[in-house]
Amino acid sequence: MKDADTKKAIKLLNEIMEFELSGVVRYTHYSLMVFGYNRIPIVSWLKGNADESLAHAYKAGELVTMLGGHPSLKIGPLLETEQHNIGDILRESLEHEKQAGQCYYKLLKLVEGKSVVLEEYAREMIYQEELHLDEVNKMLRNPGELKPFKH
């Protein structure tokens, strides 16, 4: 990659790292705010998402250093809506995952045909984010409803 593209890739990877770290905080917070009969499996799922976000942040940071950059110490945007029912948490999660996917699509557009490593990374992360979006979408549907959730 050209130096200018490398710098842009480092910037995007740092944004991805920051965004994924905000996911760690977000999902950890959500896991603490779940109450009711279905608490245990939902808390477990949210904690798993926090762990996955941390792994994604670490992976982005590794690529930053591979390119000769300095990993960011920032955390992406954190939104506290004070809405803590499961539906609200899932809708916020859906929005967060959509935004994460957009970050990876921006990276893919930048590196396509320029870096196989970064291109494959972006594609793999898009794949994972879209599967996660589908999972959250299905959780937001009423039982027996086949049509995707739209809000």
C-alpha positions as CSV (number, residue, x, y, z in Angstrom):
1,M,0.0,0.0,0.0
2,K,1.1,3.6,-0.6
3,D,2.0,5.6,2.5
4,A,-1.1,7.7,2.3
5,D,-3.3,4.6,2.2
6,T,-1.4,3.0,5.1
7,K,-2.0,6.2,7.2
8,K,-5.7,6.0,6.3
9,A,-5.8,2.3,7.2
10,I,-4.2,3.0,10.5
11,K,-6.7,5.7,11.3
12,L,-9.6,3.5,10.4
13,L,-8.2,0.6,12.4
14,N,-7.8,2.8,15.4
15,E,-11.5,3.9,14.9
16,I,-12.5,0.3,14.8
17,M,-10.5,-0.4,17.9
18,E,-12.1,2.5,19.7
19,F,-15.6,1.4,18.6
20,E,-15.0,-2.2,19.6
21,L,-13.8,-1.1,23.0
22,S,-17.0,1.0,23.5
23,G,-18.8,-2.3,22.7
24,V,-16.9,-3.9,25.7
25,V,-18.1,-1.2,28.0
26,R,-21.6,-1.2,26.5
27,Y,-22.2,-4.9,26.7
28,T,-20.7,-5.2,30.2
29,H,-23.1,-2.4,31.3
30,Y,-26.1,-4.1,29.6
31,S,-25.2,-7.4,31.3
32,L,-25.4,-5.7,34.7
33,M,-28.8,-4.2,33.9
34,V,-30.8,-7.3,33.0
35,F,-33.4,-8.4,35.4
36,G,-36.3,-10.9,35.3
37,Y,-36.9,-14.6,34.5
38,N,-34.6,-14.8,31.5
39,R,-31.7,-13.0,33.1
40,I,-29.1,-15.8,33.1
41,P,-29.0,-16.7,29.4
42,I,-29.3,-13.0,28.4
43,V,-26.5,-11.9,30.7
44,S,-24.3,-14.8,29.4
45,W,-25.0,-13.7,25.8
46,L,-24.1,-10.1,26.6
47,K,-20.9,-11.0,28.4
48,G,-20.0,-13.1,25.4
49,N,-20.5,-10.0,23.2
50,A,-18.3,-8.0,25.5
51,D,-15.5,-10.7,25.2
52,E,-16.0,-10.7,21.4
53,S,-15.7,-7.0,21.2
54,L,-12.5,-7.1,23.2
55,A,-11.0,-9.7,20.9
56,H,-12.1,-7.6,17.9
57,A,-10.4,-4.5,19.4
58,Y,-7.2,-6.4,20.1
59,K,-7.1,-7.7,16.5
60,A,-7.5,-4.2,15.1
61,G,-4.7,-3.0,17.4
62,E,-2.4,-5.8,16.2
63,L,-3.0,-4.6,12.6
64,V,-2.3,-1.0,13.6
65,T,1.1,-2.1,14.9
66,M,1.7,-4.3,11.9
67,L,1.4,-1.2,9.8
68,G,3.7,0.8,12.0
69,G,1.1,2.7,13.8
70,H,0.3,3.5,17.4
71,P,-2.9,1.9,18.8
72,S,-5.4,4.4,20.2
73,L,-6.1,4.7,23.9
74,K,-9.5,6.2,23.3
75,I,-12.9,4.5,23.6
76,G,-15.6,5.1,21.0
77,P,-18.9,6.8,21.8
78,L,-20.9,5.6,24.8
79,L,-24.6,6.3,24.9
80,E,-26.5,6.0,28.2
81,T,-30.2,6.1,27.3
82,E,-31.4,5.0,30.8
83,Q,-33.6,2.4,29.0
84,H,-32.9,-1.0,30.4
85,N,-35.6,-3.4,29.3
86,I,-34.4,-6.2,27.1
87,G,-36.1,-4.7,24.0
88,D,-34.3,-1.4,24.4
89,I,-31.0,-3.1,25.1
90,L,-31.3,-5.2,21.9
91,R,-32.3,-2.2,19.8
92,E,-29.3,-0.3,21.0
93,S,-27.2,-3.4,20.4
94,L,-28.6,-3.6,16.8
95,E,-27.7,0.0,16.2
96,H,-24.2,-0.5,17.6
97,E,-23.6,-3.5,15.4
98,K,-24.8,-1.7,12.3
99,Q,-22.3,1.1,13.0
100,A,-19.5,-1.4,13.6
101,G,-20.3,-3.0,10.2
102,Q,-20.0,0.3,8.5
103,C,-16.5,0.8,10.0
104,Y,-15.4,-2.5,8.5
105,Y,-17.0,-1.7,5.1
106,K,-15.0,1.6,5.0
107,L,-11.8,-0.3,5.7
108,L,-12.6,-2.8,3.0
109,K,-13.3,0.0,0.5
110,L,-9.9,1.5,1.3
111,V,-7.8,-1.6,1.1
112,E,-9.5,-3.6,-1.6
113,G,-6.9,-4.7,-4.1
114,K,-4.1,-3.1,-2.1
115,S,-3.6,-5.4,0.9
116,V,-4.7,-9.0,1.0
117,V,-4.2,-9.2,4.8
118,L,-6.4,-6.1,5.5
119,E,-8.9,-7.1,2.8
120,E,-9.4,-10.6,4.3
121,Y,-9.6,-9.1,7.8
122,A,-12.3,-6.6,6.8
123,R,-14.3,-9.3,5.0
124,E,-14.1,-11.7,7.9
125,M,-15.2,-8.9,10.3
126,I,-18.1,-7.9,8.0
127,Y,-19.1,-11.5,7.9
128,Q,-19.1,-11.8,11.7
129,E,-20.9,-8.4,12.2
130,E,-23.6,-9.3,9.8
131,L,-24.2,-12.7,11.5
132,H,-24.4,-10.9,14.8
133,L,-26.9,-8.4,13.3
134,D,-29.0,-11.2,12.2
135,E,-28.9,-12.8,15.6
136,V,-30.0,-9.6,17.3
137,N,-32.7,-9.1,14.7
138,K,-34.1,-12.5,15.4
139,M,-34.1,-11.8,19.1
140,L,-36.2,-8.7,18.5
141,R,-38.9,-10.6,16.5
142,N,-42.0,-11.8,18.1
143,P,-42.1,-15.6,18.4
144,G,-43.2,-17.2,15.1
145,E,-42.6,-13.9,13.1
146,L,-40.5,-14.6,10.0
147,K,-40.2,-11.0,8.7
148,P,-37.0,-9.2,9.8
149,F,-37.3,-6.7,12.6
150,K,-37.5,-3.1,11.4
151,H,-37.6,-0.1,13.8
